[in-house]
Amino acid sequence: MTKKRYTELQIYRILQENESGVTISNLIKKYGISQATIYNWRSKYGGMNISEIRRINELEDENDRLKRMFADLSLENILLKGKLEKER
C-alpha cells in the first residue's frame, strides 16, 4: 500500500475548511493538491467525523491483513495437497 501524504485528521481539517467557506481553488493552492483529490476525499469522507474516518481505516487495514492471511493459508493448503499426491 502506498504511503499517504495526508493523515485522516489532516484530510478532515481540509474538508472542514471547505465546508466553512474556503474555496476549493484556495485549498488547492494552500495544500498543493488537485481538485479531483478534494472531490474524492469529499465523496469518501464527507459527512463523517474523525472517529468514523479512523474506524473505516482500521477496518480496511484489518481486511487487508485477513486477505493476506487467507492467501498464505491457501498456498499452504495447495502445497500440502501436492505433497500428499506425491506420496501416494
N, C-alpha and C positions, 0 to 999 in steps of 0.2 A: 504494500500500500504506500502511496506517495505521501510525503510529509506535507502537511497543510501549512500555508503561510499564516493564516489567521486562526486563532483558537475560537471555540464556540462562544466564549464570553465576548471576544472582540467582534465577532460577526453579529452577535446580539446587540451590542452597543452601536454598531454601524447602522443596523436596521432601525434601532430606536431613534438615531439621529434623523434618518429619513422620515420616520413617522412624525417626528416633532417639527418638520417643516424644512429641513435642509434638502436642497435639490440633489437629484442624482448626479448631475454634472459636477457639482461641488464635491460630492463624495468620491467621484471618480478621480478628480484631481488630488484631493487630500490623501487618499489611501492608495492610489496607483493601481486601481482595479478596473475591470471593464464593466460596461453597462450590463452585459449578459451575466456577469458574476453576481451583480446585485439582484437581478431578476431571478437567477437560480437560487440564491440564498433566500429571497423573499418567498419563493414557492416552496422551498424545503422547510424553512424555519419561521415563516410568517405566522403571527398569532400565537407563538409559543413563548413560554417564559424560559429562563435559563436552566431550571431544573429539568424541564421536559426535554430540552435540547441535549443535556448531558445524559439523560436516561436513554434517549434514542441512540446516541453514540456508543454507550456501554452495551446496548443490545446488539448493535452492528458488530462491535468487536467480539462479543461472545458468539455471535453467529459465524463469524469468520473462523474463530477458534474451533467451533464444533464441526464446521465443514472440513477443515484440515484434519481433525481427528478422524472423521469418517473416512476420508480419503486414505489415510495411513492404515486404518483397520481393514479397509477393502483390499489394499495392496497386500497386507499380511495374509489375509484370507486366500487370495489368489495364489500366493507363493506356497502356502501350506497345502492347498489342494493340488498344486503341481507336484510337490514332494510326495504326497500320498499316491498320486497316479504313477510316479516313477517306481515306487516301492512295490507296487502290485505286479 
